[in-house]
Amino acid sequence: MKKLFLLLLALVVVISLCACGKDKNPAPSGSGESSTVEPTNNESASNDKTRVETDPYNAQVTNAVIQAYLDKAAEVEKNHKAEQAGMIDNNPDFDISSLRNLQYDLVFFDEDDIPELIVTDLGYRVAMYTYDGEKAVYTMVDEYDDGAERGWSYGVGGNAGYDYIPRGNVIRNFSTAFAGLIRYVSYSKLDNASKQLVKINKGDLAACYFVDSNKNGQVDENEYDSYVEEPTMYLIGDKVVSSGDYNAQIIEGDFDELTARKTYADFKTALEGMLTTK
């Protein structure tokens, strides 16, 4: 009997120890009692106040902004089609296969959460508009502007085009002269007050890849065949500077091509989808 009593006592102790290792009050599935649950990815994203939106078509902007860009795109497209019709009407032999369609897009150019409108005549020109609180404003007015808002040209004269750092408020342009003997780079930013692109540096940055025998910073007739692999001289504007001063003006970053990729119809549909009924 004593052995049986001891065996039963040991069994009771084991059962008690197992019960202590369990949650005494587990919250049943579907109950109102709290329990620790890891958030899903969607919950984490929605609670992350530091997350930066990268898709401009998801931008939380007012209908006024969207409508301003819709109006501007419609105006640009109408003017472009009228210009093309005029070329055809004034030239019976006009090759209509040479006609080009404009492309449209939104990009986050500067630091704020209101995207900019980009219009591209692909391979020829790119234009940028920003919202000034009331309307879409053309940002590329310069001494060569004729009021037609055609944008900045590229693709000819050694101009390779324009790129930008998303949300970085900087646009970069590479160009060359004398078949690459002089290579230029310039940077511009969007000025908040004027809503215009303005130069960041005091002058274009130039690297010379030729032997400048008279040190005048220009390619003279006897220097056309003196190409070298490494720069022989650097300039900021028309001032000769050291390589250190030149490199100090170079802006590094994750640049992307400043261009548009949507047809007018697709762009219009995308923007209309952003309108809210509130």
Secondary structure, DSSP 8 states (H G I E B T S, - for coil): -HHHHHHHHHHHHHHHHHHHTS-SS---TT-SS-------HHHHHHH-TT-----GGG----HHHHHHHHHHHHHHHHHHHHHHHHHHHT-TT--GGG----EEEEE--SSSSS-EEEEEETTTEEEEEEE-SSSEEE----TT--SS---EE-SSTTEEEEEE-TTT--EEEEEEETTTTEEEEEEEEEETTTTEEEESSSS-EEEE-B--TT-SSS--GGGTT-B-SS-SEEEETTEEE-HHHHHHT---S--EE----B-HHHHHHHHHTT----
